[in-house]
Amino acid sequence: MHPHQPKFAIGDRVRILDTDRGAWGKIAGTLGDLISVTRPDGDRTLHPPNQLEHLD
């Protein structure tokens, strides 16, 4: 992992970079090297950390 890569914690709000613009969700957990994100519509999707960034 990149040394400057922020660590993600459950409940963090993140933007999903590989999907339609403005997609976001909250960290639900991890599965191996992937991070589970719960979207506002209730869907959970899995993403590698480099496709996520923290929302301020």
C-alpha positions as CSV (number, residue, x, y, z in Angstrom):
1,M,0.0,0.0,0.0
2,H,1.2,3.5,-0.8
3,P,2.6,5.1,2.4
4,H,0.4,8.2,2.0
5,Q,-2.7,6.1,1.4
6,P,-5.2,7.1,4.1
7,K,-6.5,4.2,6.2
8,F,-10.2,3.6,5.9
9,A,-12.3,2.9,9.0
10,I,-15.8,1.5,9.2
11,G,-18.3,4.4,8.9
12,D,-16.0,6.7,7.0
13,R,-17.7,8.6,4.2
14,V,-15.9,8.0,0.9
15,R,-16.2,8.9,-2.8
16,I,-16.1,6.0,-5.2
17,L,-13.7,7.1,-8.1
18,D,-14.4,4.3,-10.6
19,T,-18.2,4.8,-10.9
20,D,-20.5,7.5,-12.1
21,R,-19.5,11.0,-10.9
22,G,-20.5,11.8,-7.4
23,A,-21.0,8.2,-6.2
24,W,-20.3,7.9,-2.5
25,G,-21.0,5.6,0.4
26,K,-19.8,4.6,3.9
27,I,-17.2,2.0,4.7
28,A,-18.9,-1.2,5.8
29,G,-15.8,-3.4,6.3
30,T,-13.2,-5.2,4.3
31,L,-13.0,-8.5,2.4
32,G,-9.4,-9.4,1.8
33,D,-7.7,-6.6,-0.1
34,L,-11.1,-5.0,-1.0
35,I,-13.2,-2.5,1.0
36,S,-16.9,-2.9,1.2
37,V,-18.9,0.4,0.7
38,T,-22.6,0.8,1.5
39,R,-24.2,3.1,-1.0
40,P,-27.0,5.5,-0.1
41,D,-29.5,3.2,-1.8
42,G,-28.4,0.3,0.4
43,D,-26.3,-1.6,-2.2
44,R,-22.9,-2.8,-1.0
45,T,-20.0,-2.7,-3.5
46,L,-16.4,-3.8,-3.2
47,H,-13.5,-1.6,-4.2
48,P,-9.8,-1.6,-4.0
49,P,-8.5,1.2,-1.8
50,N,-7.1,3.1,-4.7
51,Q,-10.6,3.7,-6.0
52,L,-11.8,5.4,-2.9
53,E,-11.1,8.8,-1.4
54,H,-12.3,10.3,1.9
55,L,-15.1,12.9,1.7
56,D,-14.3,16.0,3.8
